[in-house]
Amino acid sequence: MERIVLEREFEEPLTAEDVRRLAAGTRCLELYRVKPVCSYLMPGGRRMVCIFEAPDAEALRSVSRANQFQPSTIWAATYHTP
């Protein structure tokens, strides 16, 4: 499994509760073997970065299409400890 980063931008600011609702309403994660790791909401609530474990970036793109949302970017990352 790879670490996959998803970035999204929003016209209206999100709250932490909005992020929880988005996560709870996301479908098809198991189908594409995508597992959420964590999410970061930028100050101001208009940008969010989410980290997932998935077979590849295309699996997360498939989840995005199934849930009808357009991420700003999706890319594979490597994890490095300090």
C-alpha positions as CSV (number, residue, x, y, z in Angstrom):
1,M,0.0,0.0,0.0
2,E,1.1,3.5,-0.8
3,R,0.6,6.8,1.0
4,I,-1.6,9.0,-1.2
5,V,-2.2,12.7,-0.7
6,L,-5.4,14.4,-1.7
7,E,-5.8,18.2,-1.7
8,R,-9.1,20.0,-2.0
9,E,-10.1,23.6,-2.1
10,F,-13.5,24.9,-1.1
11,E,-15.4,28.1,-1.9
12,E,-17.0,28.2,1.5
13,P,-14.9,27.6,4.6
14,L,-15.3,24.3,6.3
15,T,-15.5,23.6,10.0
16,A,-14.1,20.5,11.8
17,E,-17.7,19.2,11.9
18,D,-18.0,19.6,8.1
19,V,-14.8,17.5,7.7
20,R,-16.3,14.8,9.9
21,R,-19.5,14.8,7.8
22,L,-17.5,14.6,4.6
23,A,-15.5,11.6,5.9
24,A,-18.7,9.8,7.2
25,G,-20.4,10.2,3.8
26,T,-17.6,9.0,1.6
27,R,-18.6,5.8,-0.2
28,C,-16.6,3.0,-1.9
29,L,-13.4,3.2,0.2
30,E,-13.5,-0.6,0.8
31,L,-14.3,-1.4,-2.8
32,Y,-11.1,0.4,-3.9
33,R,-9.0,-0.6,-0.8
34,V,-8.6,3.0,0.3
35,K,-8.0,3.7,4.0
36,P,-8.1,7.2,5.5
37,V,-5.1,8.0,7.6
38,C,-5.6,11.7,8.6
39,S,-6.8,15.1,7.4
40,Y,-5.5,18.6,7.8
41,L,-7.8,21.6,7.5
42,M,-5.9,24.8,6.7
43,P,-6.6,27.9,8.8
44,G,-9.6,29.6,7.3
45,G,-11.2,26.3,6.3
46,R,-10.8,26.7,2.5
47,R,-8.2,24.1,1.9
48,M,-7.8,20.6,3.1
49,V,-5.1,17.9,2.8
50,C,-6.0,14.3,3.4
51,I,-3.6,11.3,3.7
52,F,-4.8,7.8,2.6
53,E,-3.3,4.4,2.3
54,A,-4.3,2.8,-1.1
55,P,-2.9,0.5,-3.7
56,D,-2.1,3.6,-5.9
57,A,-3.3,7.1,-6.7
58,E,-5.8,5.8,-9.3
59,A,-7.7,4.0,-6.5
60,L,-8.3,7.3,-4.7
61,R,-9.2,9.0,-8.0
62,S,-11.9,6.2,-8.4
63,V,-13.2,7.0,-5.0
64,S,-13.4,10.7,-5.9
65,R,-15.3,10.0,-9.1
66,A,-17.7,7.6,-7.2
67,N,-18.4,10.4,-4.7
68,Q,-18.7,13.1,-7.4
69,F,-16.1,15.5,-6.0
70,Q,-13.1,17.0,-7.8
71,P,-9.9,17.1,-5.8
72,S,-7.3,19.8,-6.6
73,T,-4.6,17.1,-6.8
74,I,-4.0,13.5,-5.9
75,W,-0.4,12.2,-5.7
76,A,1.6,9.4,-4.2
77,A,4.0,10.3,-1.4
78,T,6.8,8.6,0.6
79,Y,6.9,8.9,4.4
80,H,10.1,10.0,6.0
81,T,10.7,10.3,9.7
82,P,12.9,13.2,11.1
